Amino acid sequence: MAETLAPHRPPQVQHLMGRGPENPGPRPGRYAFAAPDSRVAFVRRTRGTPVRTPCCAPDWTMAG
């Protein structure tokens, strides 16, 4: 099994919202992608395959 998987780069998930780095949409019209972009750069440096997963909604779109 190890020989079969060896040539493949492992996928590493980076959630865009809700799980992971800071909120990339802290308020309407403001975007902060430095934290998720930093995580994707780390995945690439470690020879992984970055997978971005949309999850949830910006905090400002939800009441409470």
mmCIF file of the N, C-alpha and C atoms, coordinates in Angstrom:
data_MODEL
# 
_entry.id   MODEL 
# 
loop_
_atom_site.group_PDB 
_atom_site.id 
_atom_site.type_symbol 
_atom_site.label_atom_id 
_atom_site.label_alt_id 
_atom_site.label_comp_id 
_atom_site.label_asym_id 
_atom_site.label_entity_id 
_atom_site.label_seq_id 
_atom_site.pdbx_PDB_ins_code 
_atom_site.Cartn_x 
_atom_site.Cartn_y 
_atom_site.Cartn_z 
_atom_site.occupancy 
_atom_site.B_iso_or_equiv 
_atom_site.pdbx_formal_charge 
_atom_site.auth_seq_id 
_atom_site.auth_comp_id 
_atom_site.auth_asym_id 
_atom_site.auth_atom_id 
_atom_site.pdbx_PDB_model_num 
ATOM 1   N N  . MET A 1 1  ? 0.815   -1.193 0.000  1.00 0.00 ? 1  MET A N  1 
ATOM 2   C CA . MET A 1 1  ? 0.000   0.000  0.000  1.00 0.00 ? 1  MET A CA 1 
ATOM 3   C C  . MET A 1 1  ? 0.864   1.265  0.000  1.00 0.00 ? 1  MET A C  1 
ATOM 4   N N  . ALA A 1 2  ? 1.915   1.289  0.801  1.00 0.00 ? 2  ALA A N  1 
ATOM 5   C CA . ALA A 1 2  ? 2.773   2.471  0.875  1.00 0.00 ? 2  ALA A CA 1 
ATOM 6   C C  . ALA A 1 2  ? 3.381   2.798  -0.482 1.00 0.00 ? 2  ALA A C  1 
ATOM 7   N N  . GLU A 1 3  ? 3.757   1.778  -1.244 1.00 0.00 ? 3  GLU A N  1 
ATOM 8   C CA . GLU A 1 3  ? 4.343   2.006  -2.561 1.00 0.00 ? 3  GLU A CA 1 
ATOM 9   C C  . GLU A 1 3  ? 3.319   2.632  -3.508 1.00 0.00 ? 3  GLU A C  1 
ATOM 10  N N  . THR A 1 4  ? 2.064   2.236  -3.368 1.00 0.00 ? 4  THR A N  1 
ATOM 11  C CA . THR A 1 4  ? 0.996   2.770  -4.223 1.00 0.00 ? 4  THR A CA 1 
ATOM 12  C C  . THR A 1 4  ? 0.740   4.237  -3.923 1.00 0.00 ? 4  THR A C  1 
ATOM 13  N N  . LEU A 1 5  ? 0.760   4.598  -2.652 1.00 0.00 ? 5  LEU A N  1 
ATOM 14  C CA . LEU A 1 5  ? 0.447   5.971  -2.260 1.00 0.00 ? 5  LEU A CA 1 
ATOM 15  C C  . LEU A 1 5  ? 1.652   6.903  -2.320 1.00 0.00 ? 5  LEU A C  1 
ATOM 16  N N  . ALA A 1 6  ? 2.854   6.374  -2.340 1.00 0.00 ? 6  ALA A N  1 
ATOM 17  C CA . ALA A 1 6  ? 4.068   7.180  -2.278 1.00 0.00 ? 6  ALA A CA 1 
ATOM 18  C C  . ALA A 1 6  ? 4.138   8.299  -3.317 1.00 0.00 ? 6  ALA A C  1 
ATOM 19  N N  . PRO A 1 7  ? 3.790   8.072  -4.587 1.00 0.00 ? 7  PRO A N  1 
ATOM 20  C CA . PRO A 1 7  ? 3.921   9.150  -5.571 1.00 0.00 ? 7  PRO A CA 1 
ATOM 21  C C  . PRO A 1 7  ? 2.834   10.226 -5.473 1.00 0.00 ? 7  PRO A C  1 
ATOM 22  N N  . HIS A 1 8  ? 1.831   10.003 -4.660 1.00 0.00 ? 8  HIS A N  1 
ATOM 23  C CA . HIS A 1 8  ? 0.715   10.941 -4.577 1.00 0.00 ? 8  HIS A CA 1 
ATOM 24  C C  . HIS A 1 8  ? 0.906   11.917 -3.418 1.00 0.00 ? 8  HIS A C  1 
ATOM 25  N N  . ARG A 1 9  ? 0.574   13.151 -3.679 1.00 0.00 ? 9  ARG A N  1 
ATOM 26  C CA . ARG A 1 9  ? 0.652   14.164 -2.637 1.00 0.00 ? 9  ARG A CA 1 
ATOM 27  C C  . ARG A 1 9  ? -0.612  14.084 -1.791 1.00 0.00 ? 9  ARG A C  1 
ATOM 28  N N  . PRO A 1 10 ? -0.491  13.997 -0.474 1.00 0.00 ? 10 PRO A N  1 
ATOM 29  C CA . PRO A 1 10 ? -1.681  13.852 0.367  1.00 0.00 ? 10 PRO A CA 1 
ATOM 30  C C  . PRO A 1 10 ? -2.527  15.122 0.384  1.00 0.00 ? 10 PRO A C  1 
ATOM 31  N N  . PRO A 1 11 ? -3.844  14.992 0.296  1.00 0.00 ? 11 PRO A N  1 
ATOM 32  C CA . PRO A 1 11 ? -4.701  16.179 0.394  1.00 0.00 ? 11 PRO A CA 1 
ATOM 33  C C  . PRO A 1 11 ? -4.724  16.694 1.837  1.00 0.00 ? 11 PRO A C  1 
ATOM 34  N N  . GLN A 1 12 ? -4.726  18.006 1.976  1.00 0.00 ? 12 GLN A N  1 
ATOM 35  C CA . GLN A 1 12 ? -4.837  18.642 3.285  1.00 0.00 ? 12 GLN A CA 1 
ATOM 36  C C  . GLN A 1 12 ? -5.922  19.705 3.172  1.00 0.00 ? 12 GLN A C  1 
ATOM 37  N N  . VAL A 1 13 ? -6.935  19.588 3.999  1.00 0.00 ? 13 VAL A N  1 
ATOM 38  C CA . VAL A 1 13 ? -8.102  20.465 3.912  1.00 0.00 ? 13 VAL A CA 1 
ATOM 39  C C  . VAL A 1 13 ? -7.865  21.767 4.661  1.00 0.00 ? 13 VAL A C  1 
ATOM 40  N N  . GLN A 1 14 ? -8.252  22.869 4.022  1.00 0.00 ? 14 GLN A N  1 
ATOM 41  C CA . GLN A 1 14 ? -8.253  24.184 4.664  1.00 0.00 ? 14 GLN A CA 1 
ATOM 42  C C  . GLN A 1 14 ? -9.665  24.740 4.537  1.00 0.00 ? 14 GLN A C  1 
ATOM 43  N N  . HIS A 1 15 ? -10.398 24.740 5.633  1.00 0.00 ? 15 HIS A N  1 
ATOM 44  C CA . HIS A 1 15 ? -11.754 25.294 5.618  1.00 0.00 ? 15 HIS A CA 1 
ATOM 45  C C  . HIS A 1 15 ? -11.677 26.805 5.467  1.00 0.00 ? 15 HIS A C  1 
ATOM 46  N N  . LEU A 1 16 ? -12.602 27.360 4.720  1.00 0.00 ? 16 LEU A N  1 
ATOM 47  C CA . LEU A 1 16 ? -12.615 28.805 4.533  1.00 0.00 ? 16 LEU A CA 1 
ATOM 48  C C  . LEU A 1 16 ? -13.346 29.532 5.655  1.00 0.00 ? 16 LEU A C  1 
ATOM 49  N N  . MET A 1 17 ? -14.271 28.879 6.291  1.00 0.00 ? 17 MET A N  1 
ATOM 50  C CA . MET A 1 17 ? -15.033 29.519 7.367  1.00 0.00 ? 17 MET A CA 1 
ATOM 51  C C  . MET A 1 17 ? -15.296 28.496 8.463  1.00 0.00 ? 17 MET A C  1 
ATOM 52  N N  . GLY A 1 18 ? -15.391 28.964 9.687  1.00 0.00 ? 18 GLY A N  1 
ATOM 53  C CA . GLY A 1 18 ? -15.874 28.125 10.773 1.00 0.00 ? 18 GLY A CA 1 
ATOM 54  C C  . GLY A 1 18 ? -14.861 27.219 11.431 1.00 0.00 ? 18 GLY A C  1 
ATOM 55  N N  . ARG A 1 19 ? -13.944 26.661 10.674 1.00 0.00 ? 19 ARG A N  1 
ATOM 56  C CA . ARG A 1 19 ? -12.943 25.753 11.242 1.00 0.00 ? 19 ARG A CA 1 
ATOM 57  C C  . ARG A 1 19 ? -11.601 26.132 10.641 1.00 0.00 ? 19 ARG A C  1 
ATOM 58  N N  . GLY A 1 20 ? -10.657 26.471 11.467 1.00 0.00 ? 20 GLY A N  1 
ATOM 59  C CA . GLY A 1 20 ? -9.344  26.810 10.940 1.00 0.00 ? 20 GLY A CA 1 
ATOM 60  C C  . GLY A 1 20 ? -8.921  28.216 11.286 1.00 0.00 ? 20 GLY A C  1 
ATOM 61  N N  . PRO A 1 21 ? -8.340  28.924 10.308 1.00 0.00 ? 21 PRO A N  1 
ATOM 62  C CA . PRO A 1 21 ? -7.774  30.239 10.608 1.00 0.00 ? 21 PRO A CA 1 
ATOM 63  C C  . PRO A 1 21 ? -8.848  31.302 10.820 1.00 0.00 ? 21 PRO A C  1 
ATOM 64  N N  . GLU A 1 22 ? -8.388  32.525 10.958 1.00 0.00 ? 22 GLU A N  1 
ATOM 65  C CA . GLU A 1 22 ? -9.292  33.649 11.196 1.00 0.00 ? 22 GLU A CA 1 
ATOM 66  C C  . GLU A 1 22 ? -10.366 33.763 10.118 1.00 0.00 ? 22 GLU A C  1 
ATOM 67  N N  . ASN A 1 23 ? -11.435 34.450 10.467 1.00 0.00 ? 23 ASN A N  1 
ATOM 68  C CA . ASN A 1 23 ? -12.560 34.678 9.565  1.00 0.00 ? 23 ASN A CA 1 
ATOM 69  C C  . ASN A 1 23 ? -12.102 35.519 8.365  1.00 0.00 ? 23 ASN A C  1 
ATOM 70  N N  . PRO A 1 24 ? -12.193 34.983 7.124  1.00 0.00 ? 24 PRO A N  1 
ATOM 71  C CA . PRO A 1 24 ? -11.753 35.757 5.958  1.00 0.00 ? 24 PRO A CA 1 
ATOM 72  C C  . PRO A 1 24 ? -12.745 36.840 5.526  1.00 0.00 ? 24 PRO A C  1 
ATOM 73  N N  . GLY A 1 25 ? -13.934 36.882 6.141  1.00 0.00 ? 25 GLY A N  1 
ATOM 74  C CA . GLY A 1 25 ? -14.914 37.919 5.829  1.00 0.00 ? 25 GLY A CA 1 
ATOM 75  C C  . GLY A 1 25 ? -15.430 38.560 7.103  1.00 0.00 ? 25 GLY A C  1 
ATOM 76  N N  . PRO A 1 26 ? -14.581 39.319 7.815  1.00 0.00 ? 26 PRO A N  1 
ATOM 77  C CA . PRO A 1 26 ? -14.961 39.826 9.128  1.00 0.00 ? 26 PRO A CA 1 
ATOM 78  C C  . PRO A 1 26 ? -16.122 40.825 9.125  1.00 0.00 ? 26 PRO A C  1 
ATOM 79  N N  . ARG A 1 27 ? -16.306 41.541 8.023  1.00 0.00 ? 27 ARG A N  1 
ATOM 80  C CA . ARG A 1 27 ? -17.443 42.465 7.924  1.00 0.00 ? 27 ARG A CA 1 
ATOM 81  C C  . ARG A 1 27 ? -17.718 42.736 6.438  1.00 0.00 ? 27 ARG A C  1 
ATOM 82  N N  . PRO A 1 28 ? -18.898 43.260 6.127  1.00 0.00 ? 28 PRO A N  1 
ATOM 83  C CA . PRO A 1 28 ? -19.244 43.475 4.713  1.00 0.00 ? 28 PRO A CA 1 
ATOM 84  C C  . PRO A 1 28 ? -18.186 44.303 3.976  1.00 0.00 ? 28 PRO A C  1 
ATOM 85  N N  . GLY A 1 29 ? -17.747 43.817 2.836  1.00 0.00 ? 29 GLY A N  1 
ATOM 86  C CA . GLY A 1 29 ? -16.795 44.544 2.016  1.00 0.00 ? 29 GLY A CA 1 
ATOM 87  C C  . GLY A 1 29 ? -15.348 44.438 2.468  1.00 0.00 ? 29 GLY A C  1 
ATOM 88  N N  . ARG A 1 30 ? -15.089 43.748 3.552  1.00 0.00 ? 30 ARG A N  1 
ATOM 89  C CA . ARG A 1 30 ? -13.710 43.585 4.053  1.00 0.00 ? 30 ARG A CA 1 
ATOM 90  C C  . ARG A 1 30 ? -13.338 42.114 3.975  1.00 0.00 ? 30 ARG A C  1 
ATOM 91  N N  . TYR A 1 31 ? -12.201 41.835 3.363  1.00 0.00 ? 31 TYR A N  1 
ATOM 92  C CA . TYR A 1 31 ? -11.739 40.466 3.211  1.00 0.00 ? 31 TYR A CA 1 
ATOM 93  C C  . TYR A 1 31 ? -10.336 40.333 3.790  1.00 0.00 ? 31 TYR A C  1 
ATOM 94  N N  . ALA A 1 32 ? -10.091 39.268 4.500  1.00 0.00 ? 32 ALA A N  1 
ATOM 95  C CA . ALA A 1 32 ? -8.807  39.040 5.148  1.00 0.00 ? 32 ALA A CA 1 
ATOM 96  C C  . ALA A 1 32 ? -8.369  37.600 4.879  1.00 0.00 ? 32 ALA A C  1 
ATOM 97  N N  . PHE A 1 33 ? -7.701  37.394 3.764  1.00 0.00 ? 33 PHE A N  1 
ATOM 98  C CA . PHE A 1 33 ? -7.318  36.049 3.366  1.00 0.00 ? 33 PHE A CA 1 
ATOM 99  C C  . PHE A 1 33 ? -5.882  35.688 3.758  1.00 0.00 ? 33 PHE A C  1 
ATOM 100 N N  . ALA A 1 34 ? -5.206  36.515 4.528  1.00 0.00 ? 34 ALA A N  1 
ATOM 101 C CA . ALA A 1 34 ? -3.806  36.230 4.890  1.00 0.00 ? 34 ALA A CA 1 
ATOM 102 C C  . ALA A 1 34 ? -3.673  34.910 5.652  1.00 0.00 ? 34 ALA A C  1 
ATOM 103 N N  . ALA A 1 35 ? -4.545  34.661 6.635  1.00 0.00 ? 35 ALA A N  1 
ATOM 104 C CA . ALA A 1 35 ? -4.428  33.441 7.444  1.00 0.00 ? 35 ALA A CA 1 
ATOM 105 C C  . ALA A 1 35 ? -4.692  32.176 6.614  1.00 0.00 ? 35 ALA A C  1 
ATOM 106 N N  . PRO A 1 36 ? -5.813  32.100 5.857  1.00 0.00 ? 36 PRO A N  1 
ATOM 107 C CA . PRO A 1 36 ? -6.000  30.889 5.047  1.00 0.00 ? 36 PRO A CA 1 
ATOM 108 C C  . PRO A 1 36 ? -4.947  30.743 3.955  1.00 0.00 ? 36 PRO A C  1 
ATOM 109 N N  . ASP A 1 37 ? -4.491  31.849 3.375  1.00 0.00 ? 37 ASP A N  1 
ATOM 110 C CA . ASP A 1 37 ? -3.454  31.779 2.345  1.00 0.00 ? 37 ASP A CA 1 
ATOM 111 C C  . ASP A 1 37 ? -2.145  31.267 2.928  1.00 0.00 ? 37 ASP A C  1 
ATOM 112 N N  . SER A 1 38 ? -1.853  31.660 4.163  1.00 0.00 ? 38 SER A N  1 
ATOM 113 C CA . SER A 1 38 ? -0.650  31.185 4.839  1.00 0.00 ? 38 SER A CA 1 
ATOM 114 C C  . SER A 1 38 ? -0.719  29.668 5.046  1.00 0.00 ? 38 SER A C  1 
ATOM 115 N N  . ARG A 1 39 ? -1.880  29.180 5.407  1.00 0.00 ? 39 ARG A N  1 
ATOM 116 C CA . ARG A 1 39 ? -2.066  27.738 5.606  1.00 0.00 ? 39 ARG A CA 1 
ATOM 117 C C  . ARG A 1 39 ? -1.877  26.979 4.294  1.00 0.00 ? 39 ARG A C  1 
ATOM 118 N N  . VAL A 1 40 ? -2.426  27.502 3.196  1.00 0.00 ? 40 VAL A N  1 
ATOM 119 C CA . VAL A 1 40 ? -2.265  26.843 1.889  1.00 0.00 ? 40 VAL A CA 1 
ATOM 120 C C  . VAL A 1 40 ? -0.790  26.861 1.477  1.00 0.00 ? 40 VAL A C  1 
ATOM 121 N N  . ALA A 1 41 ? -0.089  27.943 1.753  1.00 0.00 ? 41 ALA A N  1 
ATOM 122 C CA . ALA A 1 41 ? 1.345   28.010 1.451  1.00 0.00 ? 41 ALA A CA 1 
ATOM 123 C C  . ALA A 1 41 ? 2.104   26.937 2.237  1.00 0.00 ? 41 ALA A C  1 
ATOM 124 N N  . PHE A 1 42 ? 1.724   26.729 3.497  1.00 0.00 ? 42 PHE A N  1 
ATOM 125 C CA . PHE A 1 42 ? 2.344   25.678 4.306  1.00 0.00 ? 42 PHE A CA 1 
ATOM 126 C C  . PHE A 1 42 ? 2.089   24.301 3.695  1.00 0.00 ? 42 PHE A C  1 
ATOM 127 N N  . VAL A 1 43 ? 0.861   24.054 3.271  1.00 0.00 ? 43 VAL A N  1 
ATOM 128 C CA . VAL A 1 43 ? 0.521   22.760 2.654  1.00 0.00 ? 43 VAL A CA 1 
ATOM 129 C C  . VAL A 1 43 ? 1.397   22.534 1.424  1.00 0.00 ? 43 VAL A C  1 
ATOM 130 N N  . ARG A 1 44 ? 1.568   23.560 0.614  1.00 0.00 ? 44 ARG A N  1 
ATOM 131 C CA . ARG A 1 44 ? 2.394   23.418 -0.595 1.00 0.00 ? 44 ARG A CA 1 
ATOM 132 C C  . ARG A 1 44 ? 3.862   23.185 -0.240 1.00 0.00 ? 44 ARG A C  1 
ATOM 133 N N  . ARG A 1 45 ? 4.363   23.911 0.768  1.00 0.00 ? 45 ARG A N  1 
ATOM 134 C CA . ARG A 1 45 ? 5.759   23.721 1.190  1.00 0.00 ? 45 ARG A CA 1 
ATOM 135 C C  . ARG A 1 45 ? 6.013   22.303 1.685  1.00 0.00 ? 45 ARG A C  1 
ATOM 136 N N  . THR A 1 46 ? 5.007   21.686 2.283  1.00 0.00 ? 46 THR A N  1 
ATOM 137 C CA . THR A 1 46 ? 5.167   20.333 2.812  1.00 0.00 ? 46 THR A CA 1 
ATOM 138 C C  . THR A 1 46 ? 4.729   19.279 1.794  1.00 0.00 ? 46 THR A C  1 
ATOM 139 N N  . ARG A 1 47 ? 4.605   19.696 0.542  1.00 0.00 ? 47 ARG A N  1 
ATOM 140 C CA . ARG A 1 47 ? 4.294   18.824 -0.596 1.00 0.00 ? 47 ARG A CA 1 
ATOM 141 C C  . ARG A 1 47 ? 2.934   18.156 -0.503 1.00 0.00 ? 47 ARG A C  1 
ATOM 142 N N  . GLY A 1 48 ? 1.997   18.822 0.142  1.00 0.00 ? 48 GLY A N  1 
ATOM 143 C CA . GLY A 1 48 ? 0.624   18.338 0.187  1.00 0.00 ? 48 GLY A CA 1 
ATOM 144 C C  . GLY A 1 48 ? -0.178  18.944 -0.953 1.00 0.00 ? 48 GLY A C  1 
ATOM 145 N N  . THR A 1 49 ? -1.403  18.488 -1.109 1.00 0.00 ? 49 THR A N  1 
ATOM 146 C CA . THR A 1 49 ? -2.326  19.050 -2.090 1.00 0.00 ? 49 THR A CA 1 
ATOM 147 C C  . THR A 1 49 ? -3.365  19.870 -1.330 1.00 0.00 ? 49 THR A C  1 
ATOM 148 N N  . PRO A 1 50 ? -3.360  21.207 -1.497 1.00 0.00 ? 50 PRO A N  1 
ATOM 149 C CA . PRO A 1 50 ? -4.337  22.011 -0.764 1.00 0.00 ? 50 PRO A CA 1 
ATOM 150 C C  . PRO A 1 50 ? -5.749  21.805 -1.288 1.00 0.00 ? 50 PRO A C  1 
ATOM 151 N N  . VAL A 1 51 ? -6.684  21.650 -0.367 1.00 0.00 ? 51 VAL A N  1 
ATOM 152 C CA . VAL A 1 51 ? -8.100  21.508 -0.700 1.00 0.00 ? 51 VAL A CA 1 
ATOM 153 C C  . VAL A 1 51 ? -8.841  22.543 0.128  1.00 0.00 ? 51 VAL A C  1 
ATOM 154 N N  . ARG A 1 52 ? -9.446  23.521 -0.520 1.00 0.00 ? 52 ARG A N  1 
ATOM 155 C CA . ARG A 1 52 ? -10.211 24.554 0.198  1.00 0.00 ? 52 ARG A CA 1 
ATOM 156 C C  . ARG A 1 52 ? -11.665 24.135 0.260  1.00 0.00 ? 52 ARG A C  1 
ATOM 157 N N  . THR A 1 53 ? -12.211 24.153 1.466  1.00 0.00 ? 53 THR A N  1 
ATOM 158 C CA . THR A 1 53 ? -13.579 23.715 1.683  1.00 0.00 ? 53 THR A CA 1 
ATOM 159 C C  . THR A 1 53 ? -14.418 24.864 2.213  1.00 0.00 ? 53 THR A C  1 
ATOM 160 N N  . PRO A 1 54 ? -15.429 25.325 1.445  1.00 0.00 ? 54 PRO A N  1 
ATOM 161 C CA . PRO A 1 54 ? -16.313 26.359 1.984  1.00 0.00 ? 54 PRO A CA 1 
ATOM 162 C C  . PRO A 1 54 ? -17.160 25.776 3.115  1.00 0.00 ? 54 PRO A C  1 
ATOM 163 N N  . CYS A 1 55 ? -17.264 26.499 4.188  1.00 0.00 ? 55 CYS A N  1 
ATOM 164 C CA . CYS A 1 55 ? -18.004 26.022 5.340  1.00 0.00 ? 55 CYS A CA 1 
ATOM 165 C C  . CYS A 1 55 ? -18.578 27.227 6.076  1.00 0.00 ? 55 CYS A C  1 
ATOM 166 N N  . CYS A 1 56 ? -19.851 27.203 6.356  1.00 0.00 ? 56 CYS A N  1 
ATOM 167 C CA . CYS A 1 56 ? -20.494 28.239 7.169  1.00 0.00 ? 56 CYS A CA 1 
ATOM 168 C C  . CYS A 1 56 ? -20.649 29.565 6.425  1.00 0.00 ? 56 CYS A C  1 
ATOM 169 N N  . ALA A 1 57 ? -20.918 30.613 7.168  1.00 0.00 ? 57 ALA A N  1 
ATOM 170 C CA . ALA A 1 57 ? -21.115 31.951 6.607  1.00 0.00 ? 57 ALA A CA 1 
ATOM 171 C C  . ALA A 1 57 ? -20.389 32.968 7.481  1.00 0.00 ? 57 ALA A C  1 
ATOM 172 N N  . PRO A 1 58 ? -20.058 34.130 6.924  1.00 0.00 ? 58 PRO A N  1 
ATOM 173 C CA . PRO A 1 58 ? -19.402 35.140 7.747  1.00 0.00 ? 58 PRO A CA 1 
ATOM 174 C C  . PRO A 1 58 ? -20.236 35.481 8.985  1.00 0.00 ? 58 PRO A C  1 
ATOM 175 N N  . ASP A 1 59 ? -19.526 35.754 10.072 1.00 0.00 ? 59 ASP A N  1 
ATOM 176 C CA . ASP A 1 59 ? -20.217 36.085 11.334 1.00 0.00 ? 59 ASP A CA 1 
ATOM 177 C C  . ASP A 1 59 ? -21.229 37.208 11.190 1.00 0.00 ? 59 ASP A C  1 
ATOM 178 N N  . TRP A 1 60 ? -20.881 38.227 10.392 1.00 0.00 ? 60 TRP A N  1 
ATOM 179 C CA . TRP A 1 60 ? -21.749 39.397 10.293 1.00 0.00 ? 60 TRP A CA 1 
ATOM 180 C C  . TRP A 1 60 ? -23.059 39.113 9.573  1.00 0.00 ? 60 TRP A C  1 
ATOM 181 N N  . THR A 1 61 ? -23.167 37.936 8.892  1.00 0.00 ? 61 THR A N  1 
ATOM 182 C CA . THR A 1 61 ? -24.418 37.619 8.187  1.00 0.00 ? 61 THR A CA 1 
ATOM 183 C C  . THR A 1 61 ? -25.440 36.931 9.106  1.00 0.00 ? 61 THR A C  1 
ATOM 184 N N  . MET A 1 62 ? -25.002 36.569 10.296 1.00 0.00 ? 62 MET A N  1 
ATOM 185 C CA . MET A 1 62 ? -25.874 35.836 11.206 1.00 0.00 ? 62 MET A CA 1 
ATOM 186 C C  . MET A 1 62 ? -26.208 36.705 12.429 1.00 0.00 ? 62 MET A C  1 
ATOM 187 N N  . ALA A 1 63 ? -27.430 36.683 12.816 1.00 0.00 ? 63 ALA A N  1 
ATOM 188 C CA . ALA A 1 63 ? -27.833 37.440 14.020 1.00 0.00 ? 63 ALA A CA 1 
ATOM 189 C C  . ALA A 1 63 ? -27.333 36.693 15.257 1.00 0.00 ? 63 ALA A C  1 
ATOM 190 N N  . GLY A 1 64 ? -26.825 37.456 16.222 1.00 0.00 ? 64 GLY A N  1 
ATOM 191 C CA . GLY A 1 64 ? -26.433 36.858 17.498 1.00 0.00 ? 64 GLY A CA 1 
ATOM 192 C C  . GLY A 1 64 ? -25.077 36.406 17.481 1.00 0.00 ? 64 GLY A C  1 
# 
